[in-house]
Amino acid sequence: MKIKEKEFEEIIQELRSIASQLGATVRFEKGDFSGGYCLLKDDKVIVINKNANLQKKAMILSAALKELGVDDIYINPKLRELIEEMADQK
């Protein structure tokens, strides 16, 4: 699926909304890491390197959502397909 750079901003916002529905916090931090899903005390946290490009941010967020489990909530079919595709690219 070909996605324009500008579309990634909207996709990231939609993915953040899904993360929120799943009870996860999304944090953009600086550092020498790519990011992913983790548990911090009993909180679900998805940490993403703020210096990564938009496509990489979307890929990391997709992989984290897939790890969290998005099967039990409604997601637009096109966005669900995108999550599957991007998570596999990570």
SVG drawing of the C-alpha trace seen along z (x, -y; Angstrom):
<svg xmlns="http://www.w3.org/2000/svg" viewBox="-16 -16 37 27">
<polyline fill="none" stroke="black" stroke-width="0.4" points="0.0,0.0 1.5,-3.3 1.1,-6.1 2.1,-9.7 4.2,-11.3 1.4,-13.8 -1.1,-10.9 1.2,-9.4 0.3,-12.3 -3.4,-11.4 -2.6,-7.7 -0.5,-8.3 -3.4,-10.2 -5.8,-7.4 -3.4,-4.8 -2.9,-6.9 -6.7,-7.0 -6.8,-3.2 -4.0,-3.0 -6.0,-5.1 -9.0,-2.8 -6.8,0.1 -5.7,-1.8 -2.2,-2.5 -0.3,-5.8 1.8,-6.9 5.0,-8.8 7.4,-10.4 10.9,-10.6 14.4,-11.3 17.1,-8.7 19.0,-5.9 16.2,-3.5 13.4,-2.8 10.6,-2.1 7.8,0.3 5.3,1.5 6.1,2.0 4.6,2.2 5.7,-0.4 4.5,0.5 0.9,1.5 0.6,-1.1 0.7,-0.2 3.1,-2.5 4.1,-2.7 7.4,-4.6 8.4,-6.0 11.6,-7.9 10.6,-11.4 13.5,-11.7 12.2,-8.9 10.5,-9.7 6.7,-9.6 6.6,-6.2 8.9,-4.6 6.7,-6.1 3.6,-4.6 5.3,-1.2 6.3,-1.1 2.9,-2.2 1.2,0.5 3.5,3.2 2.8,2.2 -1.0,2.1 -0.8,5.6 1.1,6.8 -1.5,5.2 -4.3,7.0 -6.7,5.1 -8.9,8.1 -11.6,7.3 -12.3,3.7 -13.8,2.2 -11.2,0.6 -11.9,-0.7 -11.1,2.3 -8.7,0.1 -6.8,-0.9 -6.8,2.7 -5.2,3.8 -2.6,1.0 -1.8,2.1 -1.2,5.6 0.9,4.5 3.0,2.0 3.5,4.2 5.0,6.9 7.5,4.4 8.9,3.4"/>
</svg>
